[in-house]
């Protein structure tokens, strides 16, 4: 996959699901890294107070200085908080537990839903892709992410009750589109944590029946290297390029580019 001279600039994608443990952060980190490895300029935004995308890229969450919290609260410009990741073409806007406060403090704030969108305006054109790792909740942090985004990737695990809660998330996307961001669209549904079982295959069939061509052809397997890589502060393609997890995210990156 080679860089395209006329690649879309500032394409902002929120990776969302209000359930935890469904591969949001894994996807945000690894898709960002694969895009960067392909020559795209990428910004990864950590909007989860757990800061797993931040630590997964090798940053110390306790020594960030300016972070997503300061940006949302107007205490720092995005440019001040954005850090290089050590991977060529890839930057990160990091997060830590301070972000818990933003979800509360923004409730009474002016322009509470549009803080991230406005903060990104000065830096958006520096990047081909901006990926936002959303928290596992439908709160003001997620709403800020959806208002700032052009598209949403929903991660669904290949497990029982995979579709549970999806309708609520789709309703939230619809409400944001109608009230705050008319350009927001469902970019795609990504199936994660696949195992070679009858249940996983049934879940895939059910999701494809409900969501049609919105479901990516690429399926992310349950893979030990995907679980190990964050503890080394590396995306999986730098931790173990030959692993099934690395191959899957490289395939996803190719599919994303082919979809345009």
Backbone as JSON, one array per atom type, in Angstrom:
{
  "sequence": "XXXXXXXXXXXXXXXXXXXXXXXXXXXXXXXXXXXXXXXXXXXXXXXXXXXXXXXXXXXXXXXXXXXXXXXXXXXXXXXXXXXXXXXXXXXXXXXXXXXXXXXXXXXXXXXXXXXXXXXXXXXXXXXXXXXXXXXXXXXXXXXXXXXXXXXXXXXXXXXXXXXXXXXXXXXXXXXXXXXXXXXXXXXXXXXXXXXXXXXXXXXXXXXXXXXXXXXXXXXXXXXXXXXXXXXXXXXXXXXXXXXXXXXXXXXXXXXXXXXX",
  "N": [[0.86, -1.19, 0.0], [0.79, 2.08, -1.01], [1.5, 5.6, -0.5], [-1.01, 7.93, -1.44], [-1.12, 10.62, -3.66], [-3.3, 12.37, -3.66], [-4.68, 11.98, -1.31], [-7.36, 11.99, 1.05], [-7.65, 14.75, 3.22], [-7.5, 15.35, 6.68], [-9.45, 13.49, 7.49], [-11.64, 12.44, 9.79], [-12.22, 10.03, 12.19], [-14.23, 8.45, 14.52], [-13.84, 5.86, 16.83], [-15.94, 3.68, 18.21], [-17.98, 2.29, 20.84], [-20.26, 1.66, 23.35], [-19.82, -0.4, 25.07], [-17.28, -1.96, 27.01], [-14.08, -3.54, 26.38], [-14.2, -4.49, 23.73], [-12.45, -4.11, 21.68], [-11.93, -1.47, 20.88], [-9.76, 0.34, 21.58], [-7.58, -1.23, 20.83], [-8.06, -1.35, 18.09], [-7.99, 1.4, 17.4], [-5.3, 2.1, 17.99], [-3.81, 0.24, 16.41], [-4.83, 0.41, 13.78], [-4.25, 3.09, 13.28], [-1.43, 2.98, 13.38], [-0.88, 1.26, 11.25], [-1.82, 2.77, 9.09], [-0.06, 4.93, 9.27], [2.35, 3.61, 8.76], [1.96, 3.13, 6.12], [2.44, 5.53, 5.0], [0.67, 7.59, 5.44], [-0.19, 10.6, 7.13], [-0.97, 10.61, 10.46], [-3.09, 11.25, 13.22], [-3.67, 10.18, 16.44], [-6.19, 10.27, 18.79], [-6.68, 10.13, 22.17], [-9.47, 9.66, 23.89], [-10.35, 8.43, 26.11], [-10.56, 8.19, 29.57], [-9.13, 6.15, 30.82], [-6.81, 5.97, 29.41], [-5.56, 4.03, 27.8], [-4.81, 3.87, 25.11], [-2.83, 5.75, 25.08], [-0.83, 4.73, 26.88], [-0.43, 2.4, 25.49], [0.98, 3.27, 23.34], [3.38, 3.72, 24.41], [3.73, 5.94, 26.07], [4.13, 7.63, 29.2], [1.55, 7.89, 31.33], [1.45, 9.42, 33.6], [3.12, 11.51, 33.26], [2.48, 13.55, 31.42], [2.03, 16.32, 31.03], [0.39, 18.76, 29.18], [-2.73, 17.5, 28.06], [-5.5, 15.6, 26.66], [-7.5, 16.43, 28.39], [-6.8, 19.11, 29.21], [-6.98, 20.32, 26.74], [-9.72, 20.06, 26.07], [-10.82, 21.59, 28.1], [-10.01, 24.09, 27.47], [-7.57, 24.96, 28.37], [-5.23, 24.5, 27.11], [-3.86, 24.55, 23.83], [-4.53, 22.32, 21.07], [-2.23, 21.83, 19.59], [-0.21, 22.19, 21.49], [-0.52, 19.98, 23.11], [-0.28, 17.7, 21.54], [1.76, 14.94, 20.79], [4.75, 13.43, 19.4], [4.94, 9.98, 18.4], [7.07, 8.32, 18.08], [6.81, 6.72, 15.96], [7.12, 7.08, 12.57], [5.28, 9.56, 10.88], [3.15, 9.48, 12.65], [1.28, 10.9, 15.24], [0.14, 11.63, 18.61], [-2.59, 12.64, 20.64], [-2.61, 12.67, 23.88], [-4.0, 11.0, 26.87], [-5.15, 10.85, 30.3], [-6.15, 9.97, 33.68], [-7.15, 12.43, 34.46], [-9.0, 13.19, 32.64], [-11.43, 12.25, 33.42], [-12.55, 14.26, 34.94], [-13.31, 16.12, 33.01], [-15.62, 15.12, 31.84], [-17.48, 15.67, 33.75], [-17.14, 18.42, 34.34], [-17.71, 19.66, 31.93], [-20.44, 19.63, 31.69], [-21.89, 21.93, 32.44], [-20.71, 23.74, 30.81], [-20.07, 26.21, 28.26], [-20.7, 25.61, 24.8], [-20.39, 22.83, 25.05], [-20.5, 20.37, 23.68], [-18.98, 20.76, 21.43], [-16.28, 21.13, 21.88], [-13.97, 19.52, 21.28], [-14.06, 19.37, 18.45], [-13.68, 22.11, 17.76], [-11.17, 22.57, 18.87], [-9.57, 20.97, 17.29], [-9.6, 22.19, 14.83], [-7.41, 24.0, 14.03], [-5.33, 22.2, 13.49], [-6.16, 20.16, 11.89], [-5.74, 19.9, 9.08], [-3.18, 18.99, 8.87], [-3.05, 16.31, 8.85], [-3.74, 13.15, 7.27], [-5.46, 11.22, 8.3], [-7.43, 11.22, 11.25], [-7.86, 9.53, 14.13], [-10.11, 8.74, 16.68], [-10.14, 7.46, 19.83], [-12.73, 6.39, 21.57], [-14.37, 6.6, 24.82], [-15.76, 3.85, 26.8], [-18.64, 4.51, 26.96], [-21.68, 6.38, 26.64], [-21.28, 9.31, 26.9], [-20.46, 12.81, 27.53], [-17.86, 12.94, 26.56], [-17.78, 11.03, 24.53], [-19.78, 12.13, 22.9], [-18.55, 14.58, 22.19], [-16.52, 13.49, 20.63], [-17.99, 12.39, 18.51], [-19.15, 14.68, 17.44], [-16.9, 15.94, 16.48], [-16.09, 14.23, 14.5], [-16.13, 12.77, 11.14], [-16.88, 10.29, 10.44], [-17.89, 7.1, 11.85], [-16.52, 4.24, 13.27], [-17.67, 1.23, 14.4], [-16.86, -1.13, 16.77], [-17.43, -4.56, 17.13], [-17.57, -7.4, 19.09], [-17.05, -10.85, 18.34], [-19.0, -12.43, 19.83], [-21.49, -13.74, 22.1], [-24.45, -11.78, 22.43], [-23.46, -9.7, 20.89], [-24.73, -7.76, 19.34], [-26.11, -6.39, 21.18], [-26.98, -3.3, 22.52], [-26.12, -1.97, 20.27], [-28.12, -0.67, 18.8], [-28.74, 1.49, 20.45], [-26.37, 2.97, 20.32], [-26.36, 3.59, 17.58], [-28.62, 5.19, 17.5], [-27.71, 7.34, 19.01], [-25.7, 8.29, 17.3], [-27.35, 9.09, 15.2], [-28.83, 11.15, 16.45], [-26.8, 13.0, 17.0], [-26.02, 13.59, 14.39], [-28.34, 14.83, 13.43], [-28.61, 17.02, 15.14], [-26.12, 18.28, 15.69], [-23.97, 17.63, 14.0], [-24.15, 17.37, 10.86], [-22.7, 15.98, 8.97], [-21.9, 13.56, 9.88], [-21.42, 10.08, 9.58], [-22.06, 6.53, 9.59], [-19.24, 4.81, 9.33], [-18.35, 2.17, 9.27], [-18.7, -1.25, 10.43], [-16.77, -3.16, 12.52], [-15.79, -6.4, 13.02], [-14.55, -8.11, 15.8], [-12.24, -10.06, 17.84], [-12.5, -12.68, 16.92], [-13.01, -16.19, 16.92], [-12.48, -19.57, 15.87], [-15.22, -20.82, 16.01], [-18.55, -22.2, 16.27], [-20.28, -20.34, 17.38], [-19.0, -17.81, 16.97], [-19.07, -17.72, 14.16], [-21.82, -17.68, 13.76], [-22.48, -15.23, 14.93], [-21.16, -13.49, 13.16], [-22.67, -13.96, 10.84], [-25.17, -13.03, 11.7], [-24.64, -10.29, 12.21], [-23.86, -9.4, 9.68], [-26.25, -9.81, 8.34], [-27.9, -7.91, 9.57], [-26.51, -5.47, 9.2], [-25.45, -5.37, 6.67], [-23.58, -4.16, 3.88], [-22.15, -2.41, 5.38], [-20.52, -3.69, 7.1], [-17.18, -4.46, 7.64], [-15.1, -6.43, 5.51], [-12.77, -7.48, 6.5], [-11.88, -9.29, 9.38], [-11.1, -9.22, 12.77], [-9.0, -11.32, 14.56], [-9.14, -13.14, 17.74], [-6.23, -12.81, 19.39], [-3.09, -13.52, 20.76], [-0.86, -11.86, 20.5], [-1.94, -9.36, 20.01], [-2.89, -8.74, 22.5], [-0.55, -8.7, 23.98], [1.16, -6.74, 22.87], [0.52, -3.98, 23.72], [1.61, -3.87, 26.33], [4.24, -3.59, 25.85], [4.33, -1.13, 24.83], [3.86, -0.79, 22.1], [2.41, -0.79, 18.8], [0.92, -3.63, 17.15], [2.08, -4.29, 14.69], [4.69, -3.52, 14.93], [5.53, -4.93, 17.04], [5.14, -7.68, 16.45], [5.27, -8.47, 13.4], [4.58, -10.63, 11.83], [2.45, -11.85, 12.99], [-0.95, -13.08, 13.39], [-2.67, -11.07, 14.23], [-1.38, -8.7, 13.43], [-1.37, -9.05, 10.65], [-4.1, -8.95, 10.18], [-4.83, -6.29, 10.88], [-3.32, -4.87, 9.05], [-4.61, -5.71, 6.73], [-7.11, -4.57, 7.23], [-6.45, -1.83, 7.11], [-5.8, -1.63, 4.39], [-8.33, -2.15, 3.35], [-9.8, 0.01, 4.33], [-8.58, 2.13, 2.96], [-9.21, 1.39, 0.34], [-11.94, 1.7, 0.36], [-12.13, 4.41, 0.43]],
  "CA": [[0.0, 0.0, 0.0], [1.64, 3.25, -1.12], [0.77, 6.85, -0.29], [-1.71, 8.49, -2.59], [-0.88, 12.06, -3.66], [-4.53, 13.13, -3.44], [-5.4, 11.39, -0.18], [-8.23, 12.88, 1.8], [-6.99, 15.42, 4.32], [-8.31, 15.61, 7.88], [-10.56, 12.56, 7.62], [-11.7, 12.19, 11.23], [-13.03, 8.84, 12.45], [-14.38, 8.03, 15.9], [-13.96, 4.42, 17.02], [-16.87, 3.77, 19.34], [-18.94, 1.3, 21.33], [-20.39, 1.96, 24.78], [-19.34, -1.55, 25.84], [-15.84, -2.08, 27.13], [-13.47, -4.82, 26.02], [-14.63, -4.95, 22.4], [-11.42, -3.86, 20.69], [-11.84, -0.08, 20.41], [-8.4, 0.87, 21.7], [-6.72, -2.07, 19.97], [-8.28, -0.92, 16.71], [-7.51, 2.77, 17.24], [-3.84, 2.09, 17.98], [-3.21, -0.54, 15.34], [-5.2, 0.98, 12.49], [-3.45, 4.3, 13.14], [-0.05, 2.62, 13.08], [-0.83, 0.71, 9.88], [-1.96, 3.89, 8.16], [1.2, 5.68, 9.31], [3.35, 2.8, 8.08], [1.67, 3.23, 4.69], [2.81, 6.86, 4.54], [-0.32, 8.61, 5.78], [0.0, 11.34, 8.37], [-2.05, 10.17, 11.34], [-3.19, 11.7, 14.61], [-4.49, 9.34, 17.3], [-6.68, 11.03, 19.93], [-7.14, 9.29, 23.27], [-10.58, 10.3, 24.59], [-10.75, 7.54, 27.2], [-9.8, 8.5, 30.79], [-8.22, 5.06, 31.17], [-5.54, 6.26, 28.76], [-4.9, 2.82, 27.3], [-4.14, 4.16, 23.83], [-1.63, 6.5, 25.43], [0.19, 3.8, 27.38], [-0.16, 1.43, 24.43], [1.97, 3.87, 22.44], [4.65, 3.87, 25.12], [3.82, 7.17, 26.85], [3.85, 7.55, 30.62], [0.33, 8.67, 31.57], [1.64, 10.29, 34.76], [4.09, 12.57, 32.94], [2.05, 14.04, 30.11], [1.87, 17.76, 30.83], [-0.9, 19.0, 28.55], [-3.36, 16.29, 27.56], [-6.83, 15.83, 26.13], [-8.28, 17.18, 29.39], [-6.49, 20.53, 29.1], [-7.48, 20.79, 25.44], [-11.17, 20.19, 26.16], [-11.17, 22.64, 29.05], [-9.53, 25.37, 26.98], [-6.36, 25.35, 29.08], [-4.09, 24.3, 26.21], [-4.21, 24.31, 22.42], [-4.23, 20.95, 20.64], [-0.83, 21.79, 19.15], [0.64, 22.07, 22.67], [-0.69, 18.67, 23.75], [0.04, 16.63, 20.61], [3.13, 14.42, 20.92], [5.17, 12.38, 18.47], [4.85, 8.64, 19.0], [8.24, 7.51, 17.76], [6.53, 6.1, 14.67], [7.1, 8.1, 11.53], [3.98, 9.99, 10.37], [2.07, 9.27, 13.61], [1.27, 11.66, 16.48], [-0.94, 11.28, 19.53], [-3.1, 13.56, 21.65], [-2.73, 11.65, 24.94], [-5.01, 11.13, 27.91], [-4.98, 10.13, 31.56], [-7.34, 10.0, 34.55], [-7.67, 13.79, 34.57], [-10.1, 13.35, 31.7], [-12.68, 11.97, 34.15], [-13.09, 15.55, 35.36], [-13.91, 16.84, 31.89], [-16.98, 14.62, 31.62], [-18.32, 16.34, 34.73], [-17.0, 19.87, 34.25], [-18.28, 20.16, 30.68], [-21.9, 19.6, 31.72], [-22.4, 23.29, 32.51], [-19.83, 24.61, 30.02], [-20.52, 26.71, 26.96], [-20.24, 24.82, 23.67], [-19.85, 21.64, 25.69], [-20.38, 19.25, 22.74], [-18.12, 21.09, 20.28], [-14.94, 21.5, 22.32], [-12.93, 18.8, 20.54], [-14.13, 19.83, 17.06], [-13.08, 23.43, 17.62], [-9.75, 22.47, 19.2], [-8.86, 20.32, 16.19], [-9.65, 22.99, 13.61], [-6.12, 24.53, 13.56], [-4.34, 21.16, 13.16], [-6.8, 19.09, 11.12], [-5.2, 19.73, 7.73], [-1.84, 18.41, 8.93], [-3.15, 14.86, 8.87], [-4.66, 12.45, 6.39], [-6.46, 10.55, 9.13], [-7.47, 11.46, 12.68], [-8.65, 8.48, 14.77], [-10.46, 9.07, 18.06], [-10.47, 6.31, 20.67], [-13.8, 6.85, 22.46], [-14.54, 5.84, 26.06], [-16.87, 2.88, 26.77], [-19.81, 5.14, 27.55], [-22.3, 7.4, 25.79], [-21.25, 10.52, 27.7], [-20.04, 14.01, 26.8], [-16.6, 12.68, 25.86], [-18.15, 10.37, 23.27], [-20.5, 13.1, 22.07], [-17.52, 15.45, 21.62], [-15.83, 12.74, 19.58], [-18.89, 12.26, 17.36], [-19.32, 16.01, 16.83], [-15.65, 16.25, 15.78], [-15.79, 13.22, 13.47], [-16.91, 12.65, 9.92], [-17.37, 8.92, 10.38], [-17.79, 6.28, 13.05], [-16.28, 2.8, 13.17], [-18.17, 0.53, 15.58], [-16.25, -2.45, 16.95], [-18.33, -5.55, 17.72], [-16.89, -8.67, 19.32], [-17.75, -12.04, 17.82], [-19.43, -13.16, 21.01], [-22.92, -13.67, 22.4], [-24.93, -10.43, 22.7], [-22.65, -8.71, 20.18], [-25.57, -6.67, 18.83], [-26.74, -5.71, 22.31], [-26.51, -1.94, 22.69], [-25.79, -1.33, 19.0], [-29.2, 0.24, 18.39], [-28.61, 2.71, 21.23], [-25.27, 3.73, 19.75], [-26.8, 4.12, 16.29], [-29.53, 6.3, 17.79], [-26.87, 8.47, 19.41], [-25.1, 8.81, 16.07], [-28.41, 9.78, 14.47], [-29.14, 12.39, 17.14], [-25.68, 13.93, 16.78], [-26.1, 14.03, 13.0], [-29.49, 15.73, 13.26], [-28.56, 18.23, 15.94], [-24.82, 18.94, 15.87], [-22.95, 17.3, 12.99], [-24.89, 16.76, 9.74], [-21.8, 15.21, 8.09], [-21.52, 12.31, 10.53], [-21.95, 8.86, 8.98], [-21.5, 5.26, 10.03], [-18.19, 4.42, 8.4], [-18.35, 0.73, 9.13], [-18.75, -2.1, 11.61], [-15.62, -4.05, 12.52], [-15.93, -7.58, 13.87], [-13.3, -8.35, 16.52], [-12.15, -11.19, 18.78], [-13.03, -13.86, 16.25], [-12.46, -17.52, 17.13], [-13.06, -20.56, 14.94], [-16.28, -21.55, 16.7], [-19.88, -22.05, 15.69], [-20.86, -19.09, 17.89], [-18.41, -16.69, 16.25], [-19.58, -17.71, 12.79], [-23.22, -17.27, 13.81], [-22.48, -13.79, 15.18], [-20.79, -12.84, 11.9], [-23.83, -14.05, 9.95], [-26.22, -12.14, 12.22], [-24.25, -8.89, 12.03], [-23.92, -9.08, 8.25], [-27.66, -9.74, 7.97], [-28.46, -6.67, 10.09], [-25.78, -4.26, 8.81], [-25.15, -5.41, 5.25], [-22.24, -3.82, 3.4], [-21.45, -1.57, 6.35], [-19.59, -4.54, 7.85], [-15.91, -4.67, 6.95], [-14.77, -7.81, 5.17], [-11.71, -7.88, 7.42], [-12.31, -9.67, 10.72], [-9.93, -9.24, 13.66], [-9.06, -12.53, 15.39], [-8.63, -13.11, 19.11], [-4.83, -13.13, 19.11], [-2.31, -13.21, 21.94], [0.06, -10.75, 20.27], [-2.7, -8.12, 20.16], [-2.97, -8.48, 23.94], [0.79, -8.49, 24.51], [1.85, -5.58, 22.31], [0.42, -2.75, 24.52], [2.49, -3.88, 27.51], [5.56, -3.17, 25.37], [4.18, 0.22, 24.28], [4.01, -0.87, 20.65], [1.38, -1.4, 17.96], [1.26, -5.02, 16.88], [2.94, -4.45, 13.51], [6.07, -3.31, 15.35], [5.8, -5.97, 18.04], [5.25, -8.98, 15.76], [4.69, -8.21, 12.09], [4.11, -11.86, 11.2], [1.34, -12.42, 13.75], [-2.27, -13.0, 12.78], [-3.23, -9.77, 14.55], [-0.74, -7.71, 12.56], [-1.87, -9.24, 9.28], [-5.5, -8.52, 10.14], [-4.93, -4.83, 10.86], [-2.81, -4.42, 7.75], [-5.7, -5.93, 5.78], [-8.13, -3.55, 7.5], [-5.97, -0.57, 6.57], [-5.98, -1.68, 2.94], [-9.76, -2.06, 3.06], [-10.21, 1.39, 4.6], [-8.11, 2.95, 1.84], [-9.95, 1.03, -0.87], [-13.29, 2.27, 0.47], [-12.02, 5.85, 0.17]],
  "C": [[0.9, 1.23, 0.0], [0.83, 4.52, -0.92], [0.15, 7.35, -1.58], [-1.56, 10.0, -2.56], [-2.11, 12.88, -3.35], [-5.36, 12.56, -2.3], [-6.25, 12.43, 0.53], [-7.47, 13.45, 2.99], [-7.97, 15.6, 5.47], [-9.51, 14.71, 8.03], [-10.61, 12.05, 9.06], [-12.7, 11.09, 11.54], [-13.03, 8.53, 13.94], [-14.56, 6.51, 15.94], [-14.72, 4.2, 18.32], [-17.61, 2.47, 19.61], [-19.05, 1.57, 22.83], [-20.01, 0.79, 25.67], [-17.82, -1.53, 25.9], [-15.35, -3.44, 26.66], [-13.89, -5.37, 24.68], [-13.65, -4.56, 21.29], [-11.33, -2.44, 20.18], [-10.4, 0.43, 20.42], [-7.44, 0.08, 20.84], [-6.84, -1.63, 18.52], [-7.74, 0.48, 16.48], [-5.99, 2.81, 17.11], [-3.3, 1.42, 16.73], [-3.61, -0.07, 13.95], [-4.42, 2.27, 12.25], [-2.02, 3.97, 12.73], [0.09, 2.06, 11.67], [-0.95, 1.81, 8.84], [-0.67, 4.72, 8.11], [2.3, 4.93, 8.57], [3.19, 2.85, 6.56], [1.92, 4.64, 4.16], [1.77, 7.93, 4.78], [0.08, 9.31, 7.07], [-1.21, 11.09, 9.26], [-1.94, 10.83, 12.71], [-4.14, 10.75, 15.35], [-4.89, 10.16, 18.52], [-7.23, 10.06, 20.97], [-8.2, 10.05, 24.05], [-11.11, 9.43, 25.74], [-9.92, 7.87, 28.45], [-8.87, 7.38, 31.25], [-6.85, 5.23, 30.52], [-4.83, 5.06, 28.18], [-4.23, 3.03, 25.95], [-2.83, 4.9, 24.08], [-0.52, 5.58, 25.91], [0.54, 2.76, 26.33], [0.8, 1.95, 23.37], [3.26, 4.2, 23.16], [4.81, 5.14, 25.91], [3.48, 6.91, 28.31], [2.67, 8.46, 30.93], [0.49, 9.65, 32.73], [2.54, 11.48, 34.45], [3.75, 13.22, 31.59], [2.19, 15.55, 29.94], [0.48, 17.99, 30.26], [-1.42, 17.71, 27.92], [-4.73, 16.63, 27.0], [-7.69, 16.64, 27.11], [-8.05, 18.69, 29.24], [-7.02, 21.12, 27.8], [-8.99, 21.02, 25.51], [-11.6, 21.34, 27.07], [-10.65, 24.01, 28.63], [-8.27, 25.86, 27.67], [-5.1, 25.17, 28.24], [-4.62, 24.1, 24.8], [-3.84, 22.88, 22.06], [-2.76, 20.82, 20.26], [0.13, 21.62, 20.33], [0.6, 20.67, 23.27], [-0.3, 17.5, 22.84], [1.52, 16.24, 20.74], [3.47, 13.49, 19.77], [5.14, 11.03, 19.17], [6.13, 7.84, 18.87], [8.05, 6.73, 16.48], [6.4, 7.21, 13.64], [5.67, 8.32, 11.03], [2.86, 9.9, 11.41], [2.28, 10.09, 14.88], [0.1, 11.19, 17.35], [-1.32, 12.48, 20.39], [-3.45, 12.69, 22.84], [-3.75, 11.99, 26.01], [-4.56, 10.43, 29.18], [-6.23, 10.33, 32.42], [-7.92, 11.4, 34.74], [-8.91, 13.99, 33.7], [-11.45, 13.01, 32.33], [-13.35, 13.28, 34.54], [-13.79, 16.28, 34.24], [-15.35, 16.41, 31.67], [-17.97, 15.28, 32.57], [-18.32, 17.85, 34.52], [-17.63, 20.44, 32.97], [-19.8, 20.27, 30.71], [-22.49, 21.01, 31.7], [-21.63, 24.25, 31.62], [-20.49, 25.06, 28.73], [-19.92, 25.85, 25.85], [-19.69, 23.47, 24.13], [-19.65, 20.48, 24.73], [-19.36, 19.5, 21.64], [-16.69, 21.41, 20.64], [-13.84, 20.82, 21.5], [-12.9, 19.25, 19.08], [-13.4, 21.16, 16.88], [-11.58, 23.4, 17.9], [-8.94, 21.87, 18.05], [-8.76, 21.18, 14.93], [-8.28, 23.5, 13.15], [-5.13, 23.46, 13.1], [-4.88, 20.11, 12.19], [-6.13, 18.84, 9.77], [-3.77, 19.19, 7.71], [-1.86, 16.9, 8.74], [-4.07, 14.35, 7.78], [-5.81, 11.85, 7.18], [-6.3, 10.97, 10.59], [-8.41, 10.4, 13.27], [-8.87, 8.82, 16.23], [-10.87, 7.79, 18.78], [-11.47, 6.77, 21.72], [-13.84, 6.03, 23.74], [-15.7, 4.86, 25.94], [-18.1, 3.42, 27.48], [-20.38, 6.13, 26.55], [-22.43, 8.68, 26.6], [-20.75, 11.7, 26.88], [-18.7, 13.83, 26.08], [-16.87, 12.0, 24.52], [-18.88, 11.33, 22.35], [-19.53, 14.1, 21.44], [-16.8, 14.77, 20.47], [-16.7, 12.65, 18.33], [-19.12, 13.6, 16.67], [-18.08, 16.38, 16.02], [-15.41, 15.37, 14.56], [-16.63, 13.39, 12.21], [-17.54, 11.27, 9.82], [-17.18, 8.21, 11.69], [-17.51, 4.84, 12.65], [-16.74, 2.18, 14.48], [-17.49, -0.83, 15.64], [-17.25, -3.36, 17.67], [-17.57, -6.87, 17.89], [-17.73, -9.82, 18.81], [-18.14, -12.94, 18.98], [-20.92, -12.95, 21.21], [-23.29, -12.25, 22.82], [-24.12, -9.35, 21.98], [-23.48, -7.51, 19.74], [-26.26, -5.89, 19.95], [-26.15, -4.31, 22.48], [-26.2, -1.22, 21.39], [-26.86, -0.33, 18.59], [-29.11, 1.55, 19.17], [-27.48, 3.59, 20.69], [-25.67, 4.35, 18.41], [-27.79, 5.27, 16.47], [-28.77, 7.54, 18.23], [-26.21, 9.11, 18.2], [-26.12, 9.62, 15.28], [-28.75, 11.12, 15.12], [-28.05, 13.44, 16.95], [-25.72, 14.47, 15.35], [-27.21, 15.05, 12.8], [-29.3, 17.06, 13.98], [-27.26, 18.99, 15.93], [-23.82, 18.71, 14.75], [-23.61, 16.59, 11.82], [-24.02, 15.9, 8.83], [-21.45, 13.85, 8.67], [-22.21, 11.11, 9.88], [-21.34, 7.64, 9.67], [-20.51, 4.8, 8.99], [-18.19, 2.91, 8.18], [-18.42, 0.03, 10.47], [-17.61, -3.11, 11.49], [-15.83, -5.18, 13.51], [-14.57, -7.94, 14.48], [-13.41, -9.62, 17.37], [-12.73, -12.47, 18.2], [-12.27, -15.12, 16.66], [-13.17, -18.49, 16.2], [-14.07, -21.43, 15.69], [-17.6, -21.33, 15.98], [-20.51, -20.73, 16.12], [-20.31, -17.88, 17.14], [-18.97, -16.59, 14.84], [-21.05, -17.3, 12.74], [-23.34, -15.76, 14.05], [-22.16, -13.03, 13.89], [-21.99, -12.83, 10.96], [-24.93, -13.09, 10.39], [-25.9, -10.67, 11.96], [-24.32, -8.51, 10.56], [-25.37, -9.0, 7.77], [-28.26, -8.4, 8.39], [-27.83, -5.43, 9.45], [-25.31, -4.26, 7.36], [-23.72, -5.01, 4.91], [-21.52, -2.82, 4.29], [-20.43, -2.38, 7.16], [-18.32, -4.73, 7.04], [-15.72, -6.16, 6.64], [-13.68, -8.35, 6.11], [-12.3, -8.18, 8.79], [-11.05, -9.81, 11.59], [-10.01, -10.46, 14.57], [-8.71, -12.25, 16.85], [-7.2, -13.65, 19.03], [-3.95, -12.67, 20.27], [-1.38, -12.03, 21.72], [-0.65, -9.4, 20.36], [-2.83, -7.74, 21.63], [-1.61, -8.14, 24.53], [1.4, -7.16, 24.1], [1.71, -4.32, 23.17], [1.34, -2.72, 25.73], [3.93, -3.52, 27.14], [5.51, -1.78, 24.75], [4.31, 0.27, 22.78], [2.73, -1.34, 19.97], [1.86, -2.78, 17.51], [2.17, -5.18, 15.67], [4.41, -4.21, 13.84], [6.49, -4.34, 16.39], [6.02, -7.33, 17.38], [4.53, -8.87, 14.41], [4.07, -9.45, 11.46], [2.89, -12.46, 11.91], [0.02, -12.26, 13.0], [-2.92, -11.64, 13.04], [-2.67, -8.68, 13.66], [-1.27, -7.83, 11.13], [-3.31, -8.74, 9.14], [-5.6, -7.0, 10.07], [-4.32, -4.22, 9.6], [-3.88, -4.59, 6.67], [-6.81, -4.9, 5.97], [-7.71, -2.21, 6.93], [-6.12, -0.52, 5.04], [-7.45, -1.53, 2.56], [-10.28, -0.64, 3.27], [-9.81, 2.29, 3.44], [-8.92, 2.66, 0.58], [-11.37, 1.55, -0.85], [-13.29, 3.78, 0.23], [-12.41, 6.69, 1.35]]
}
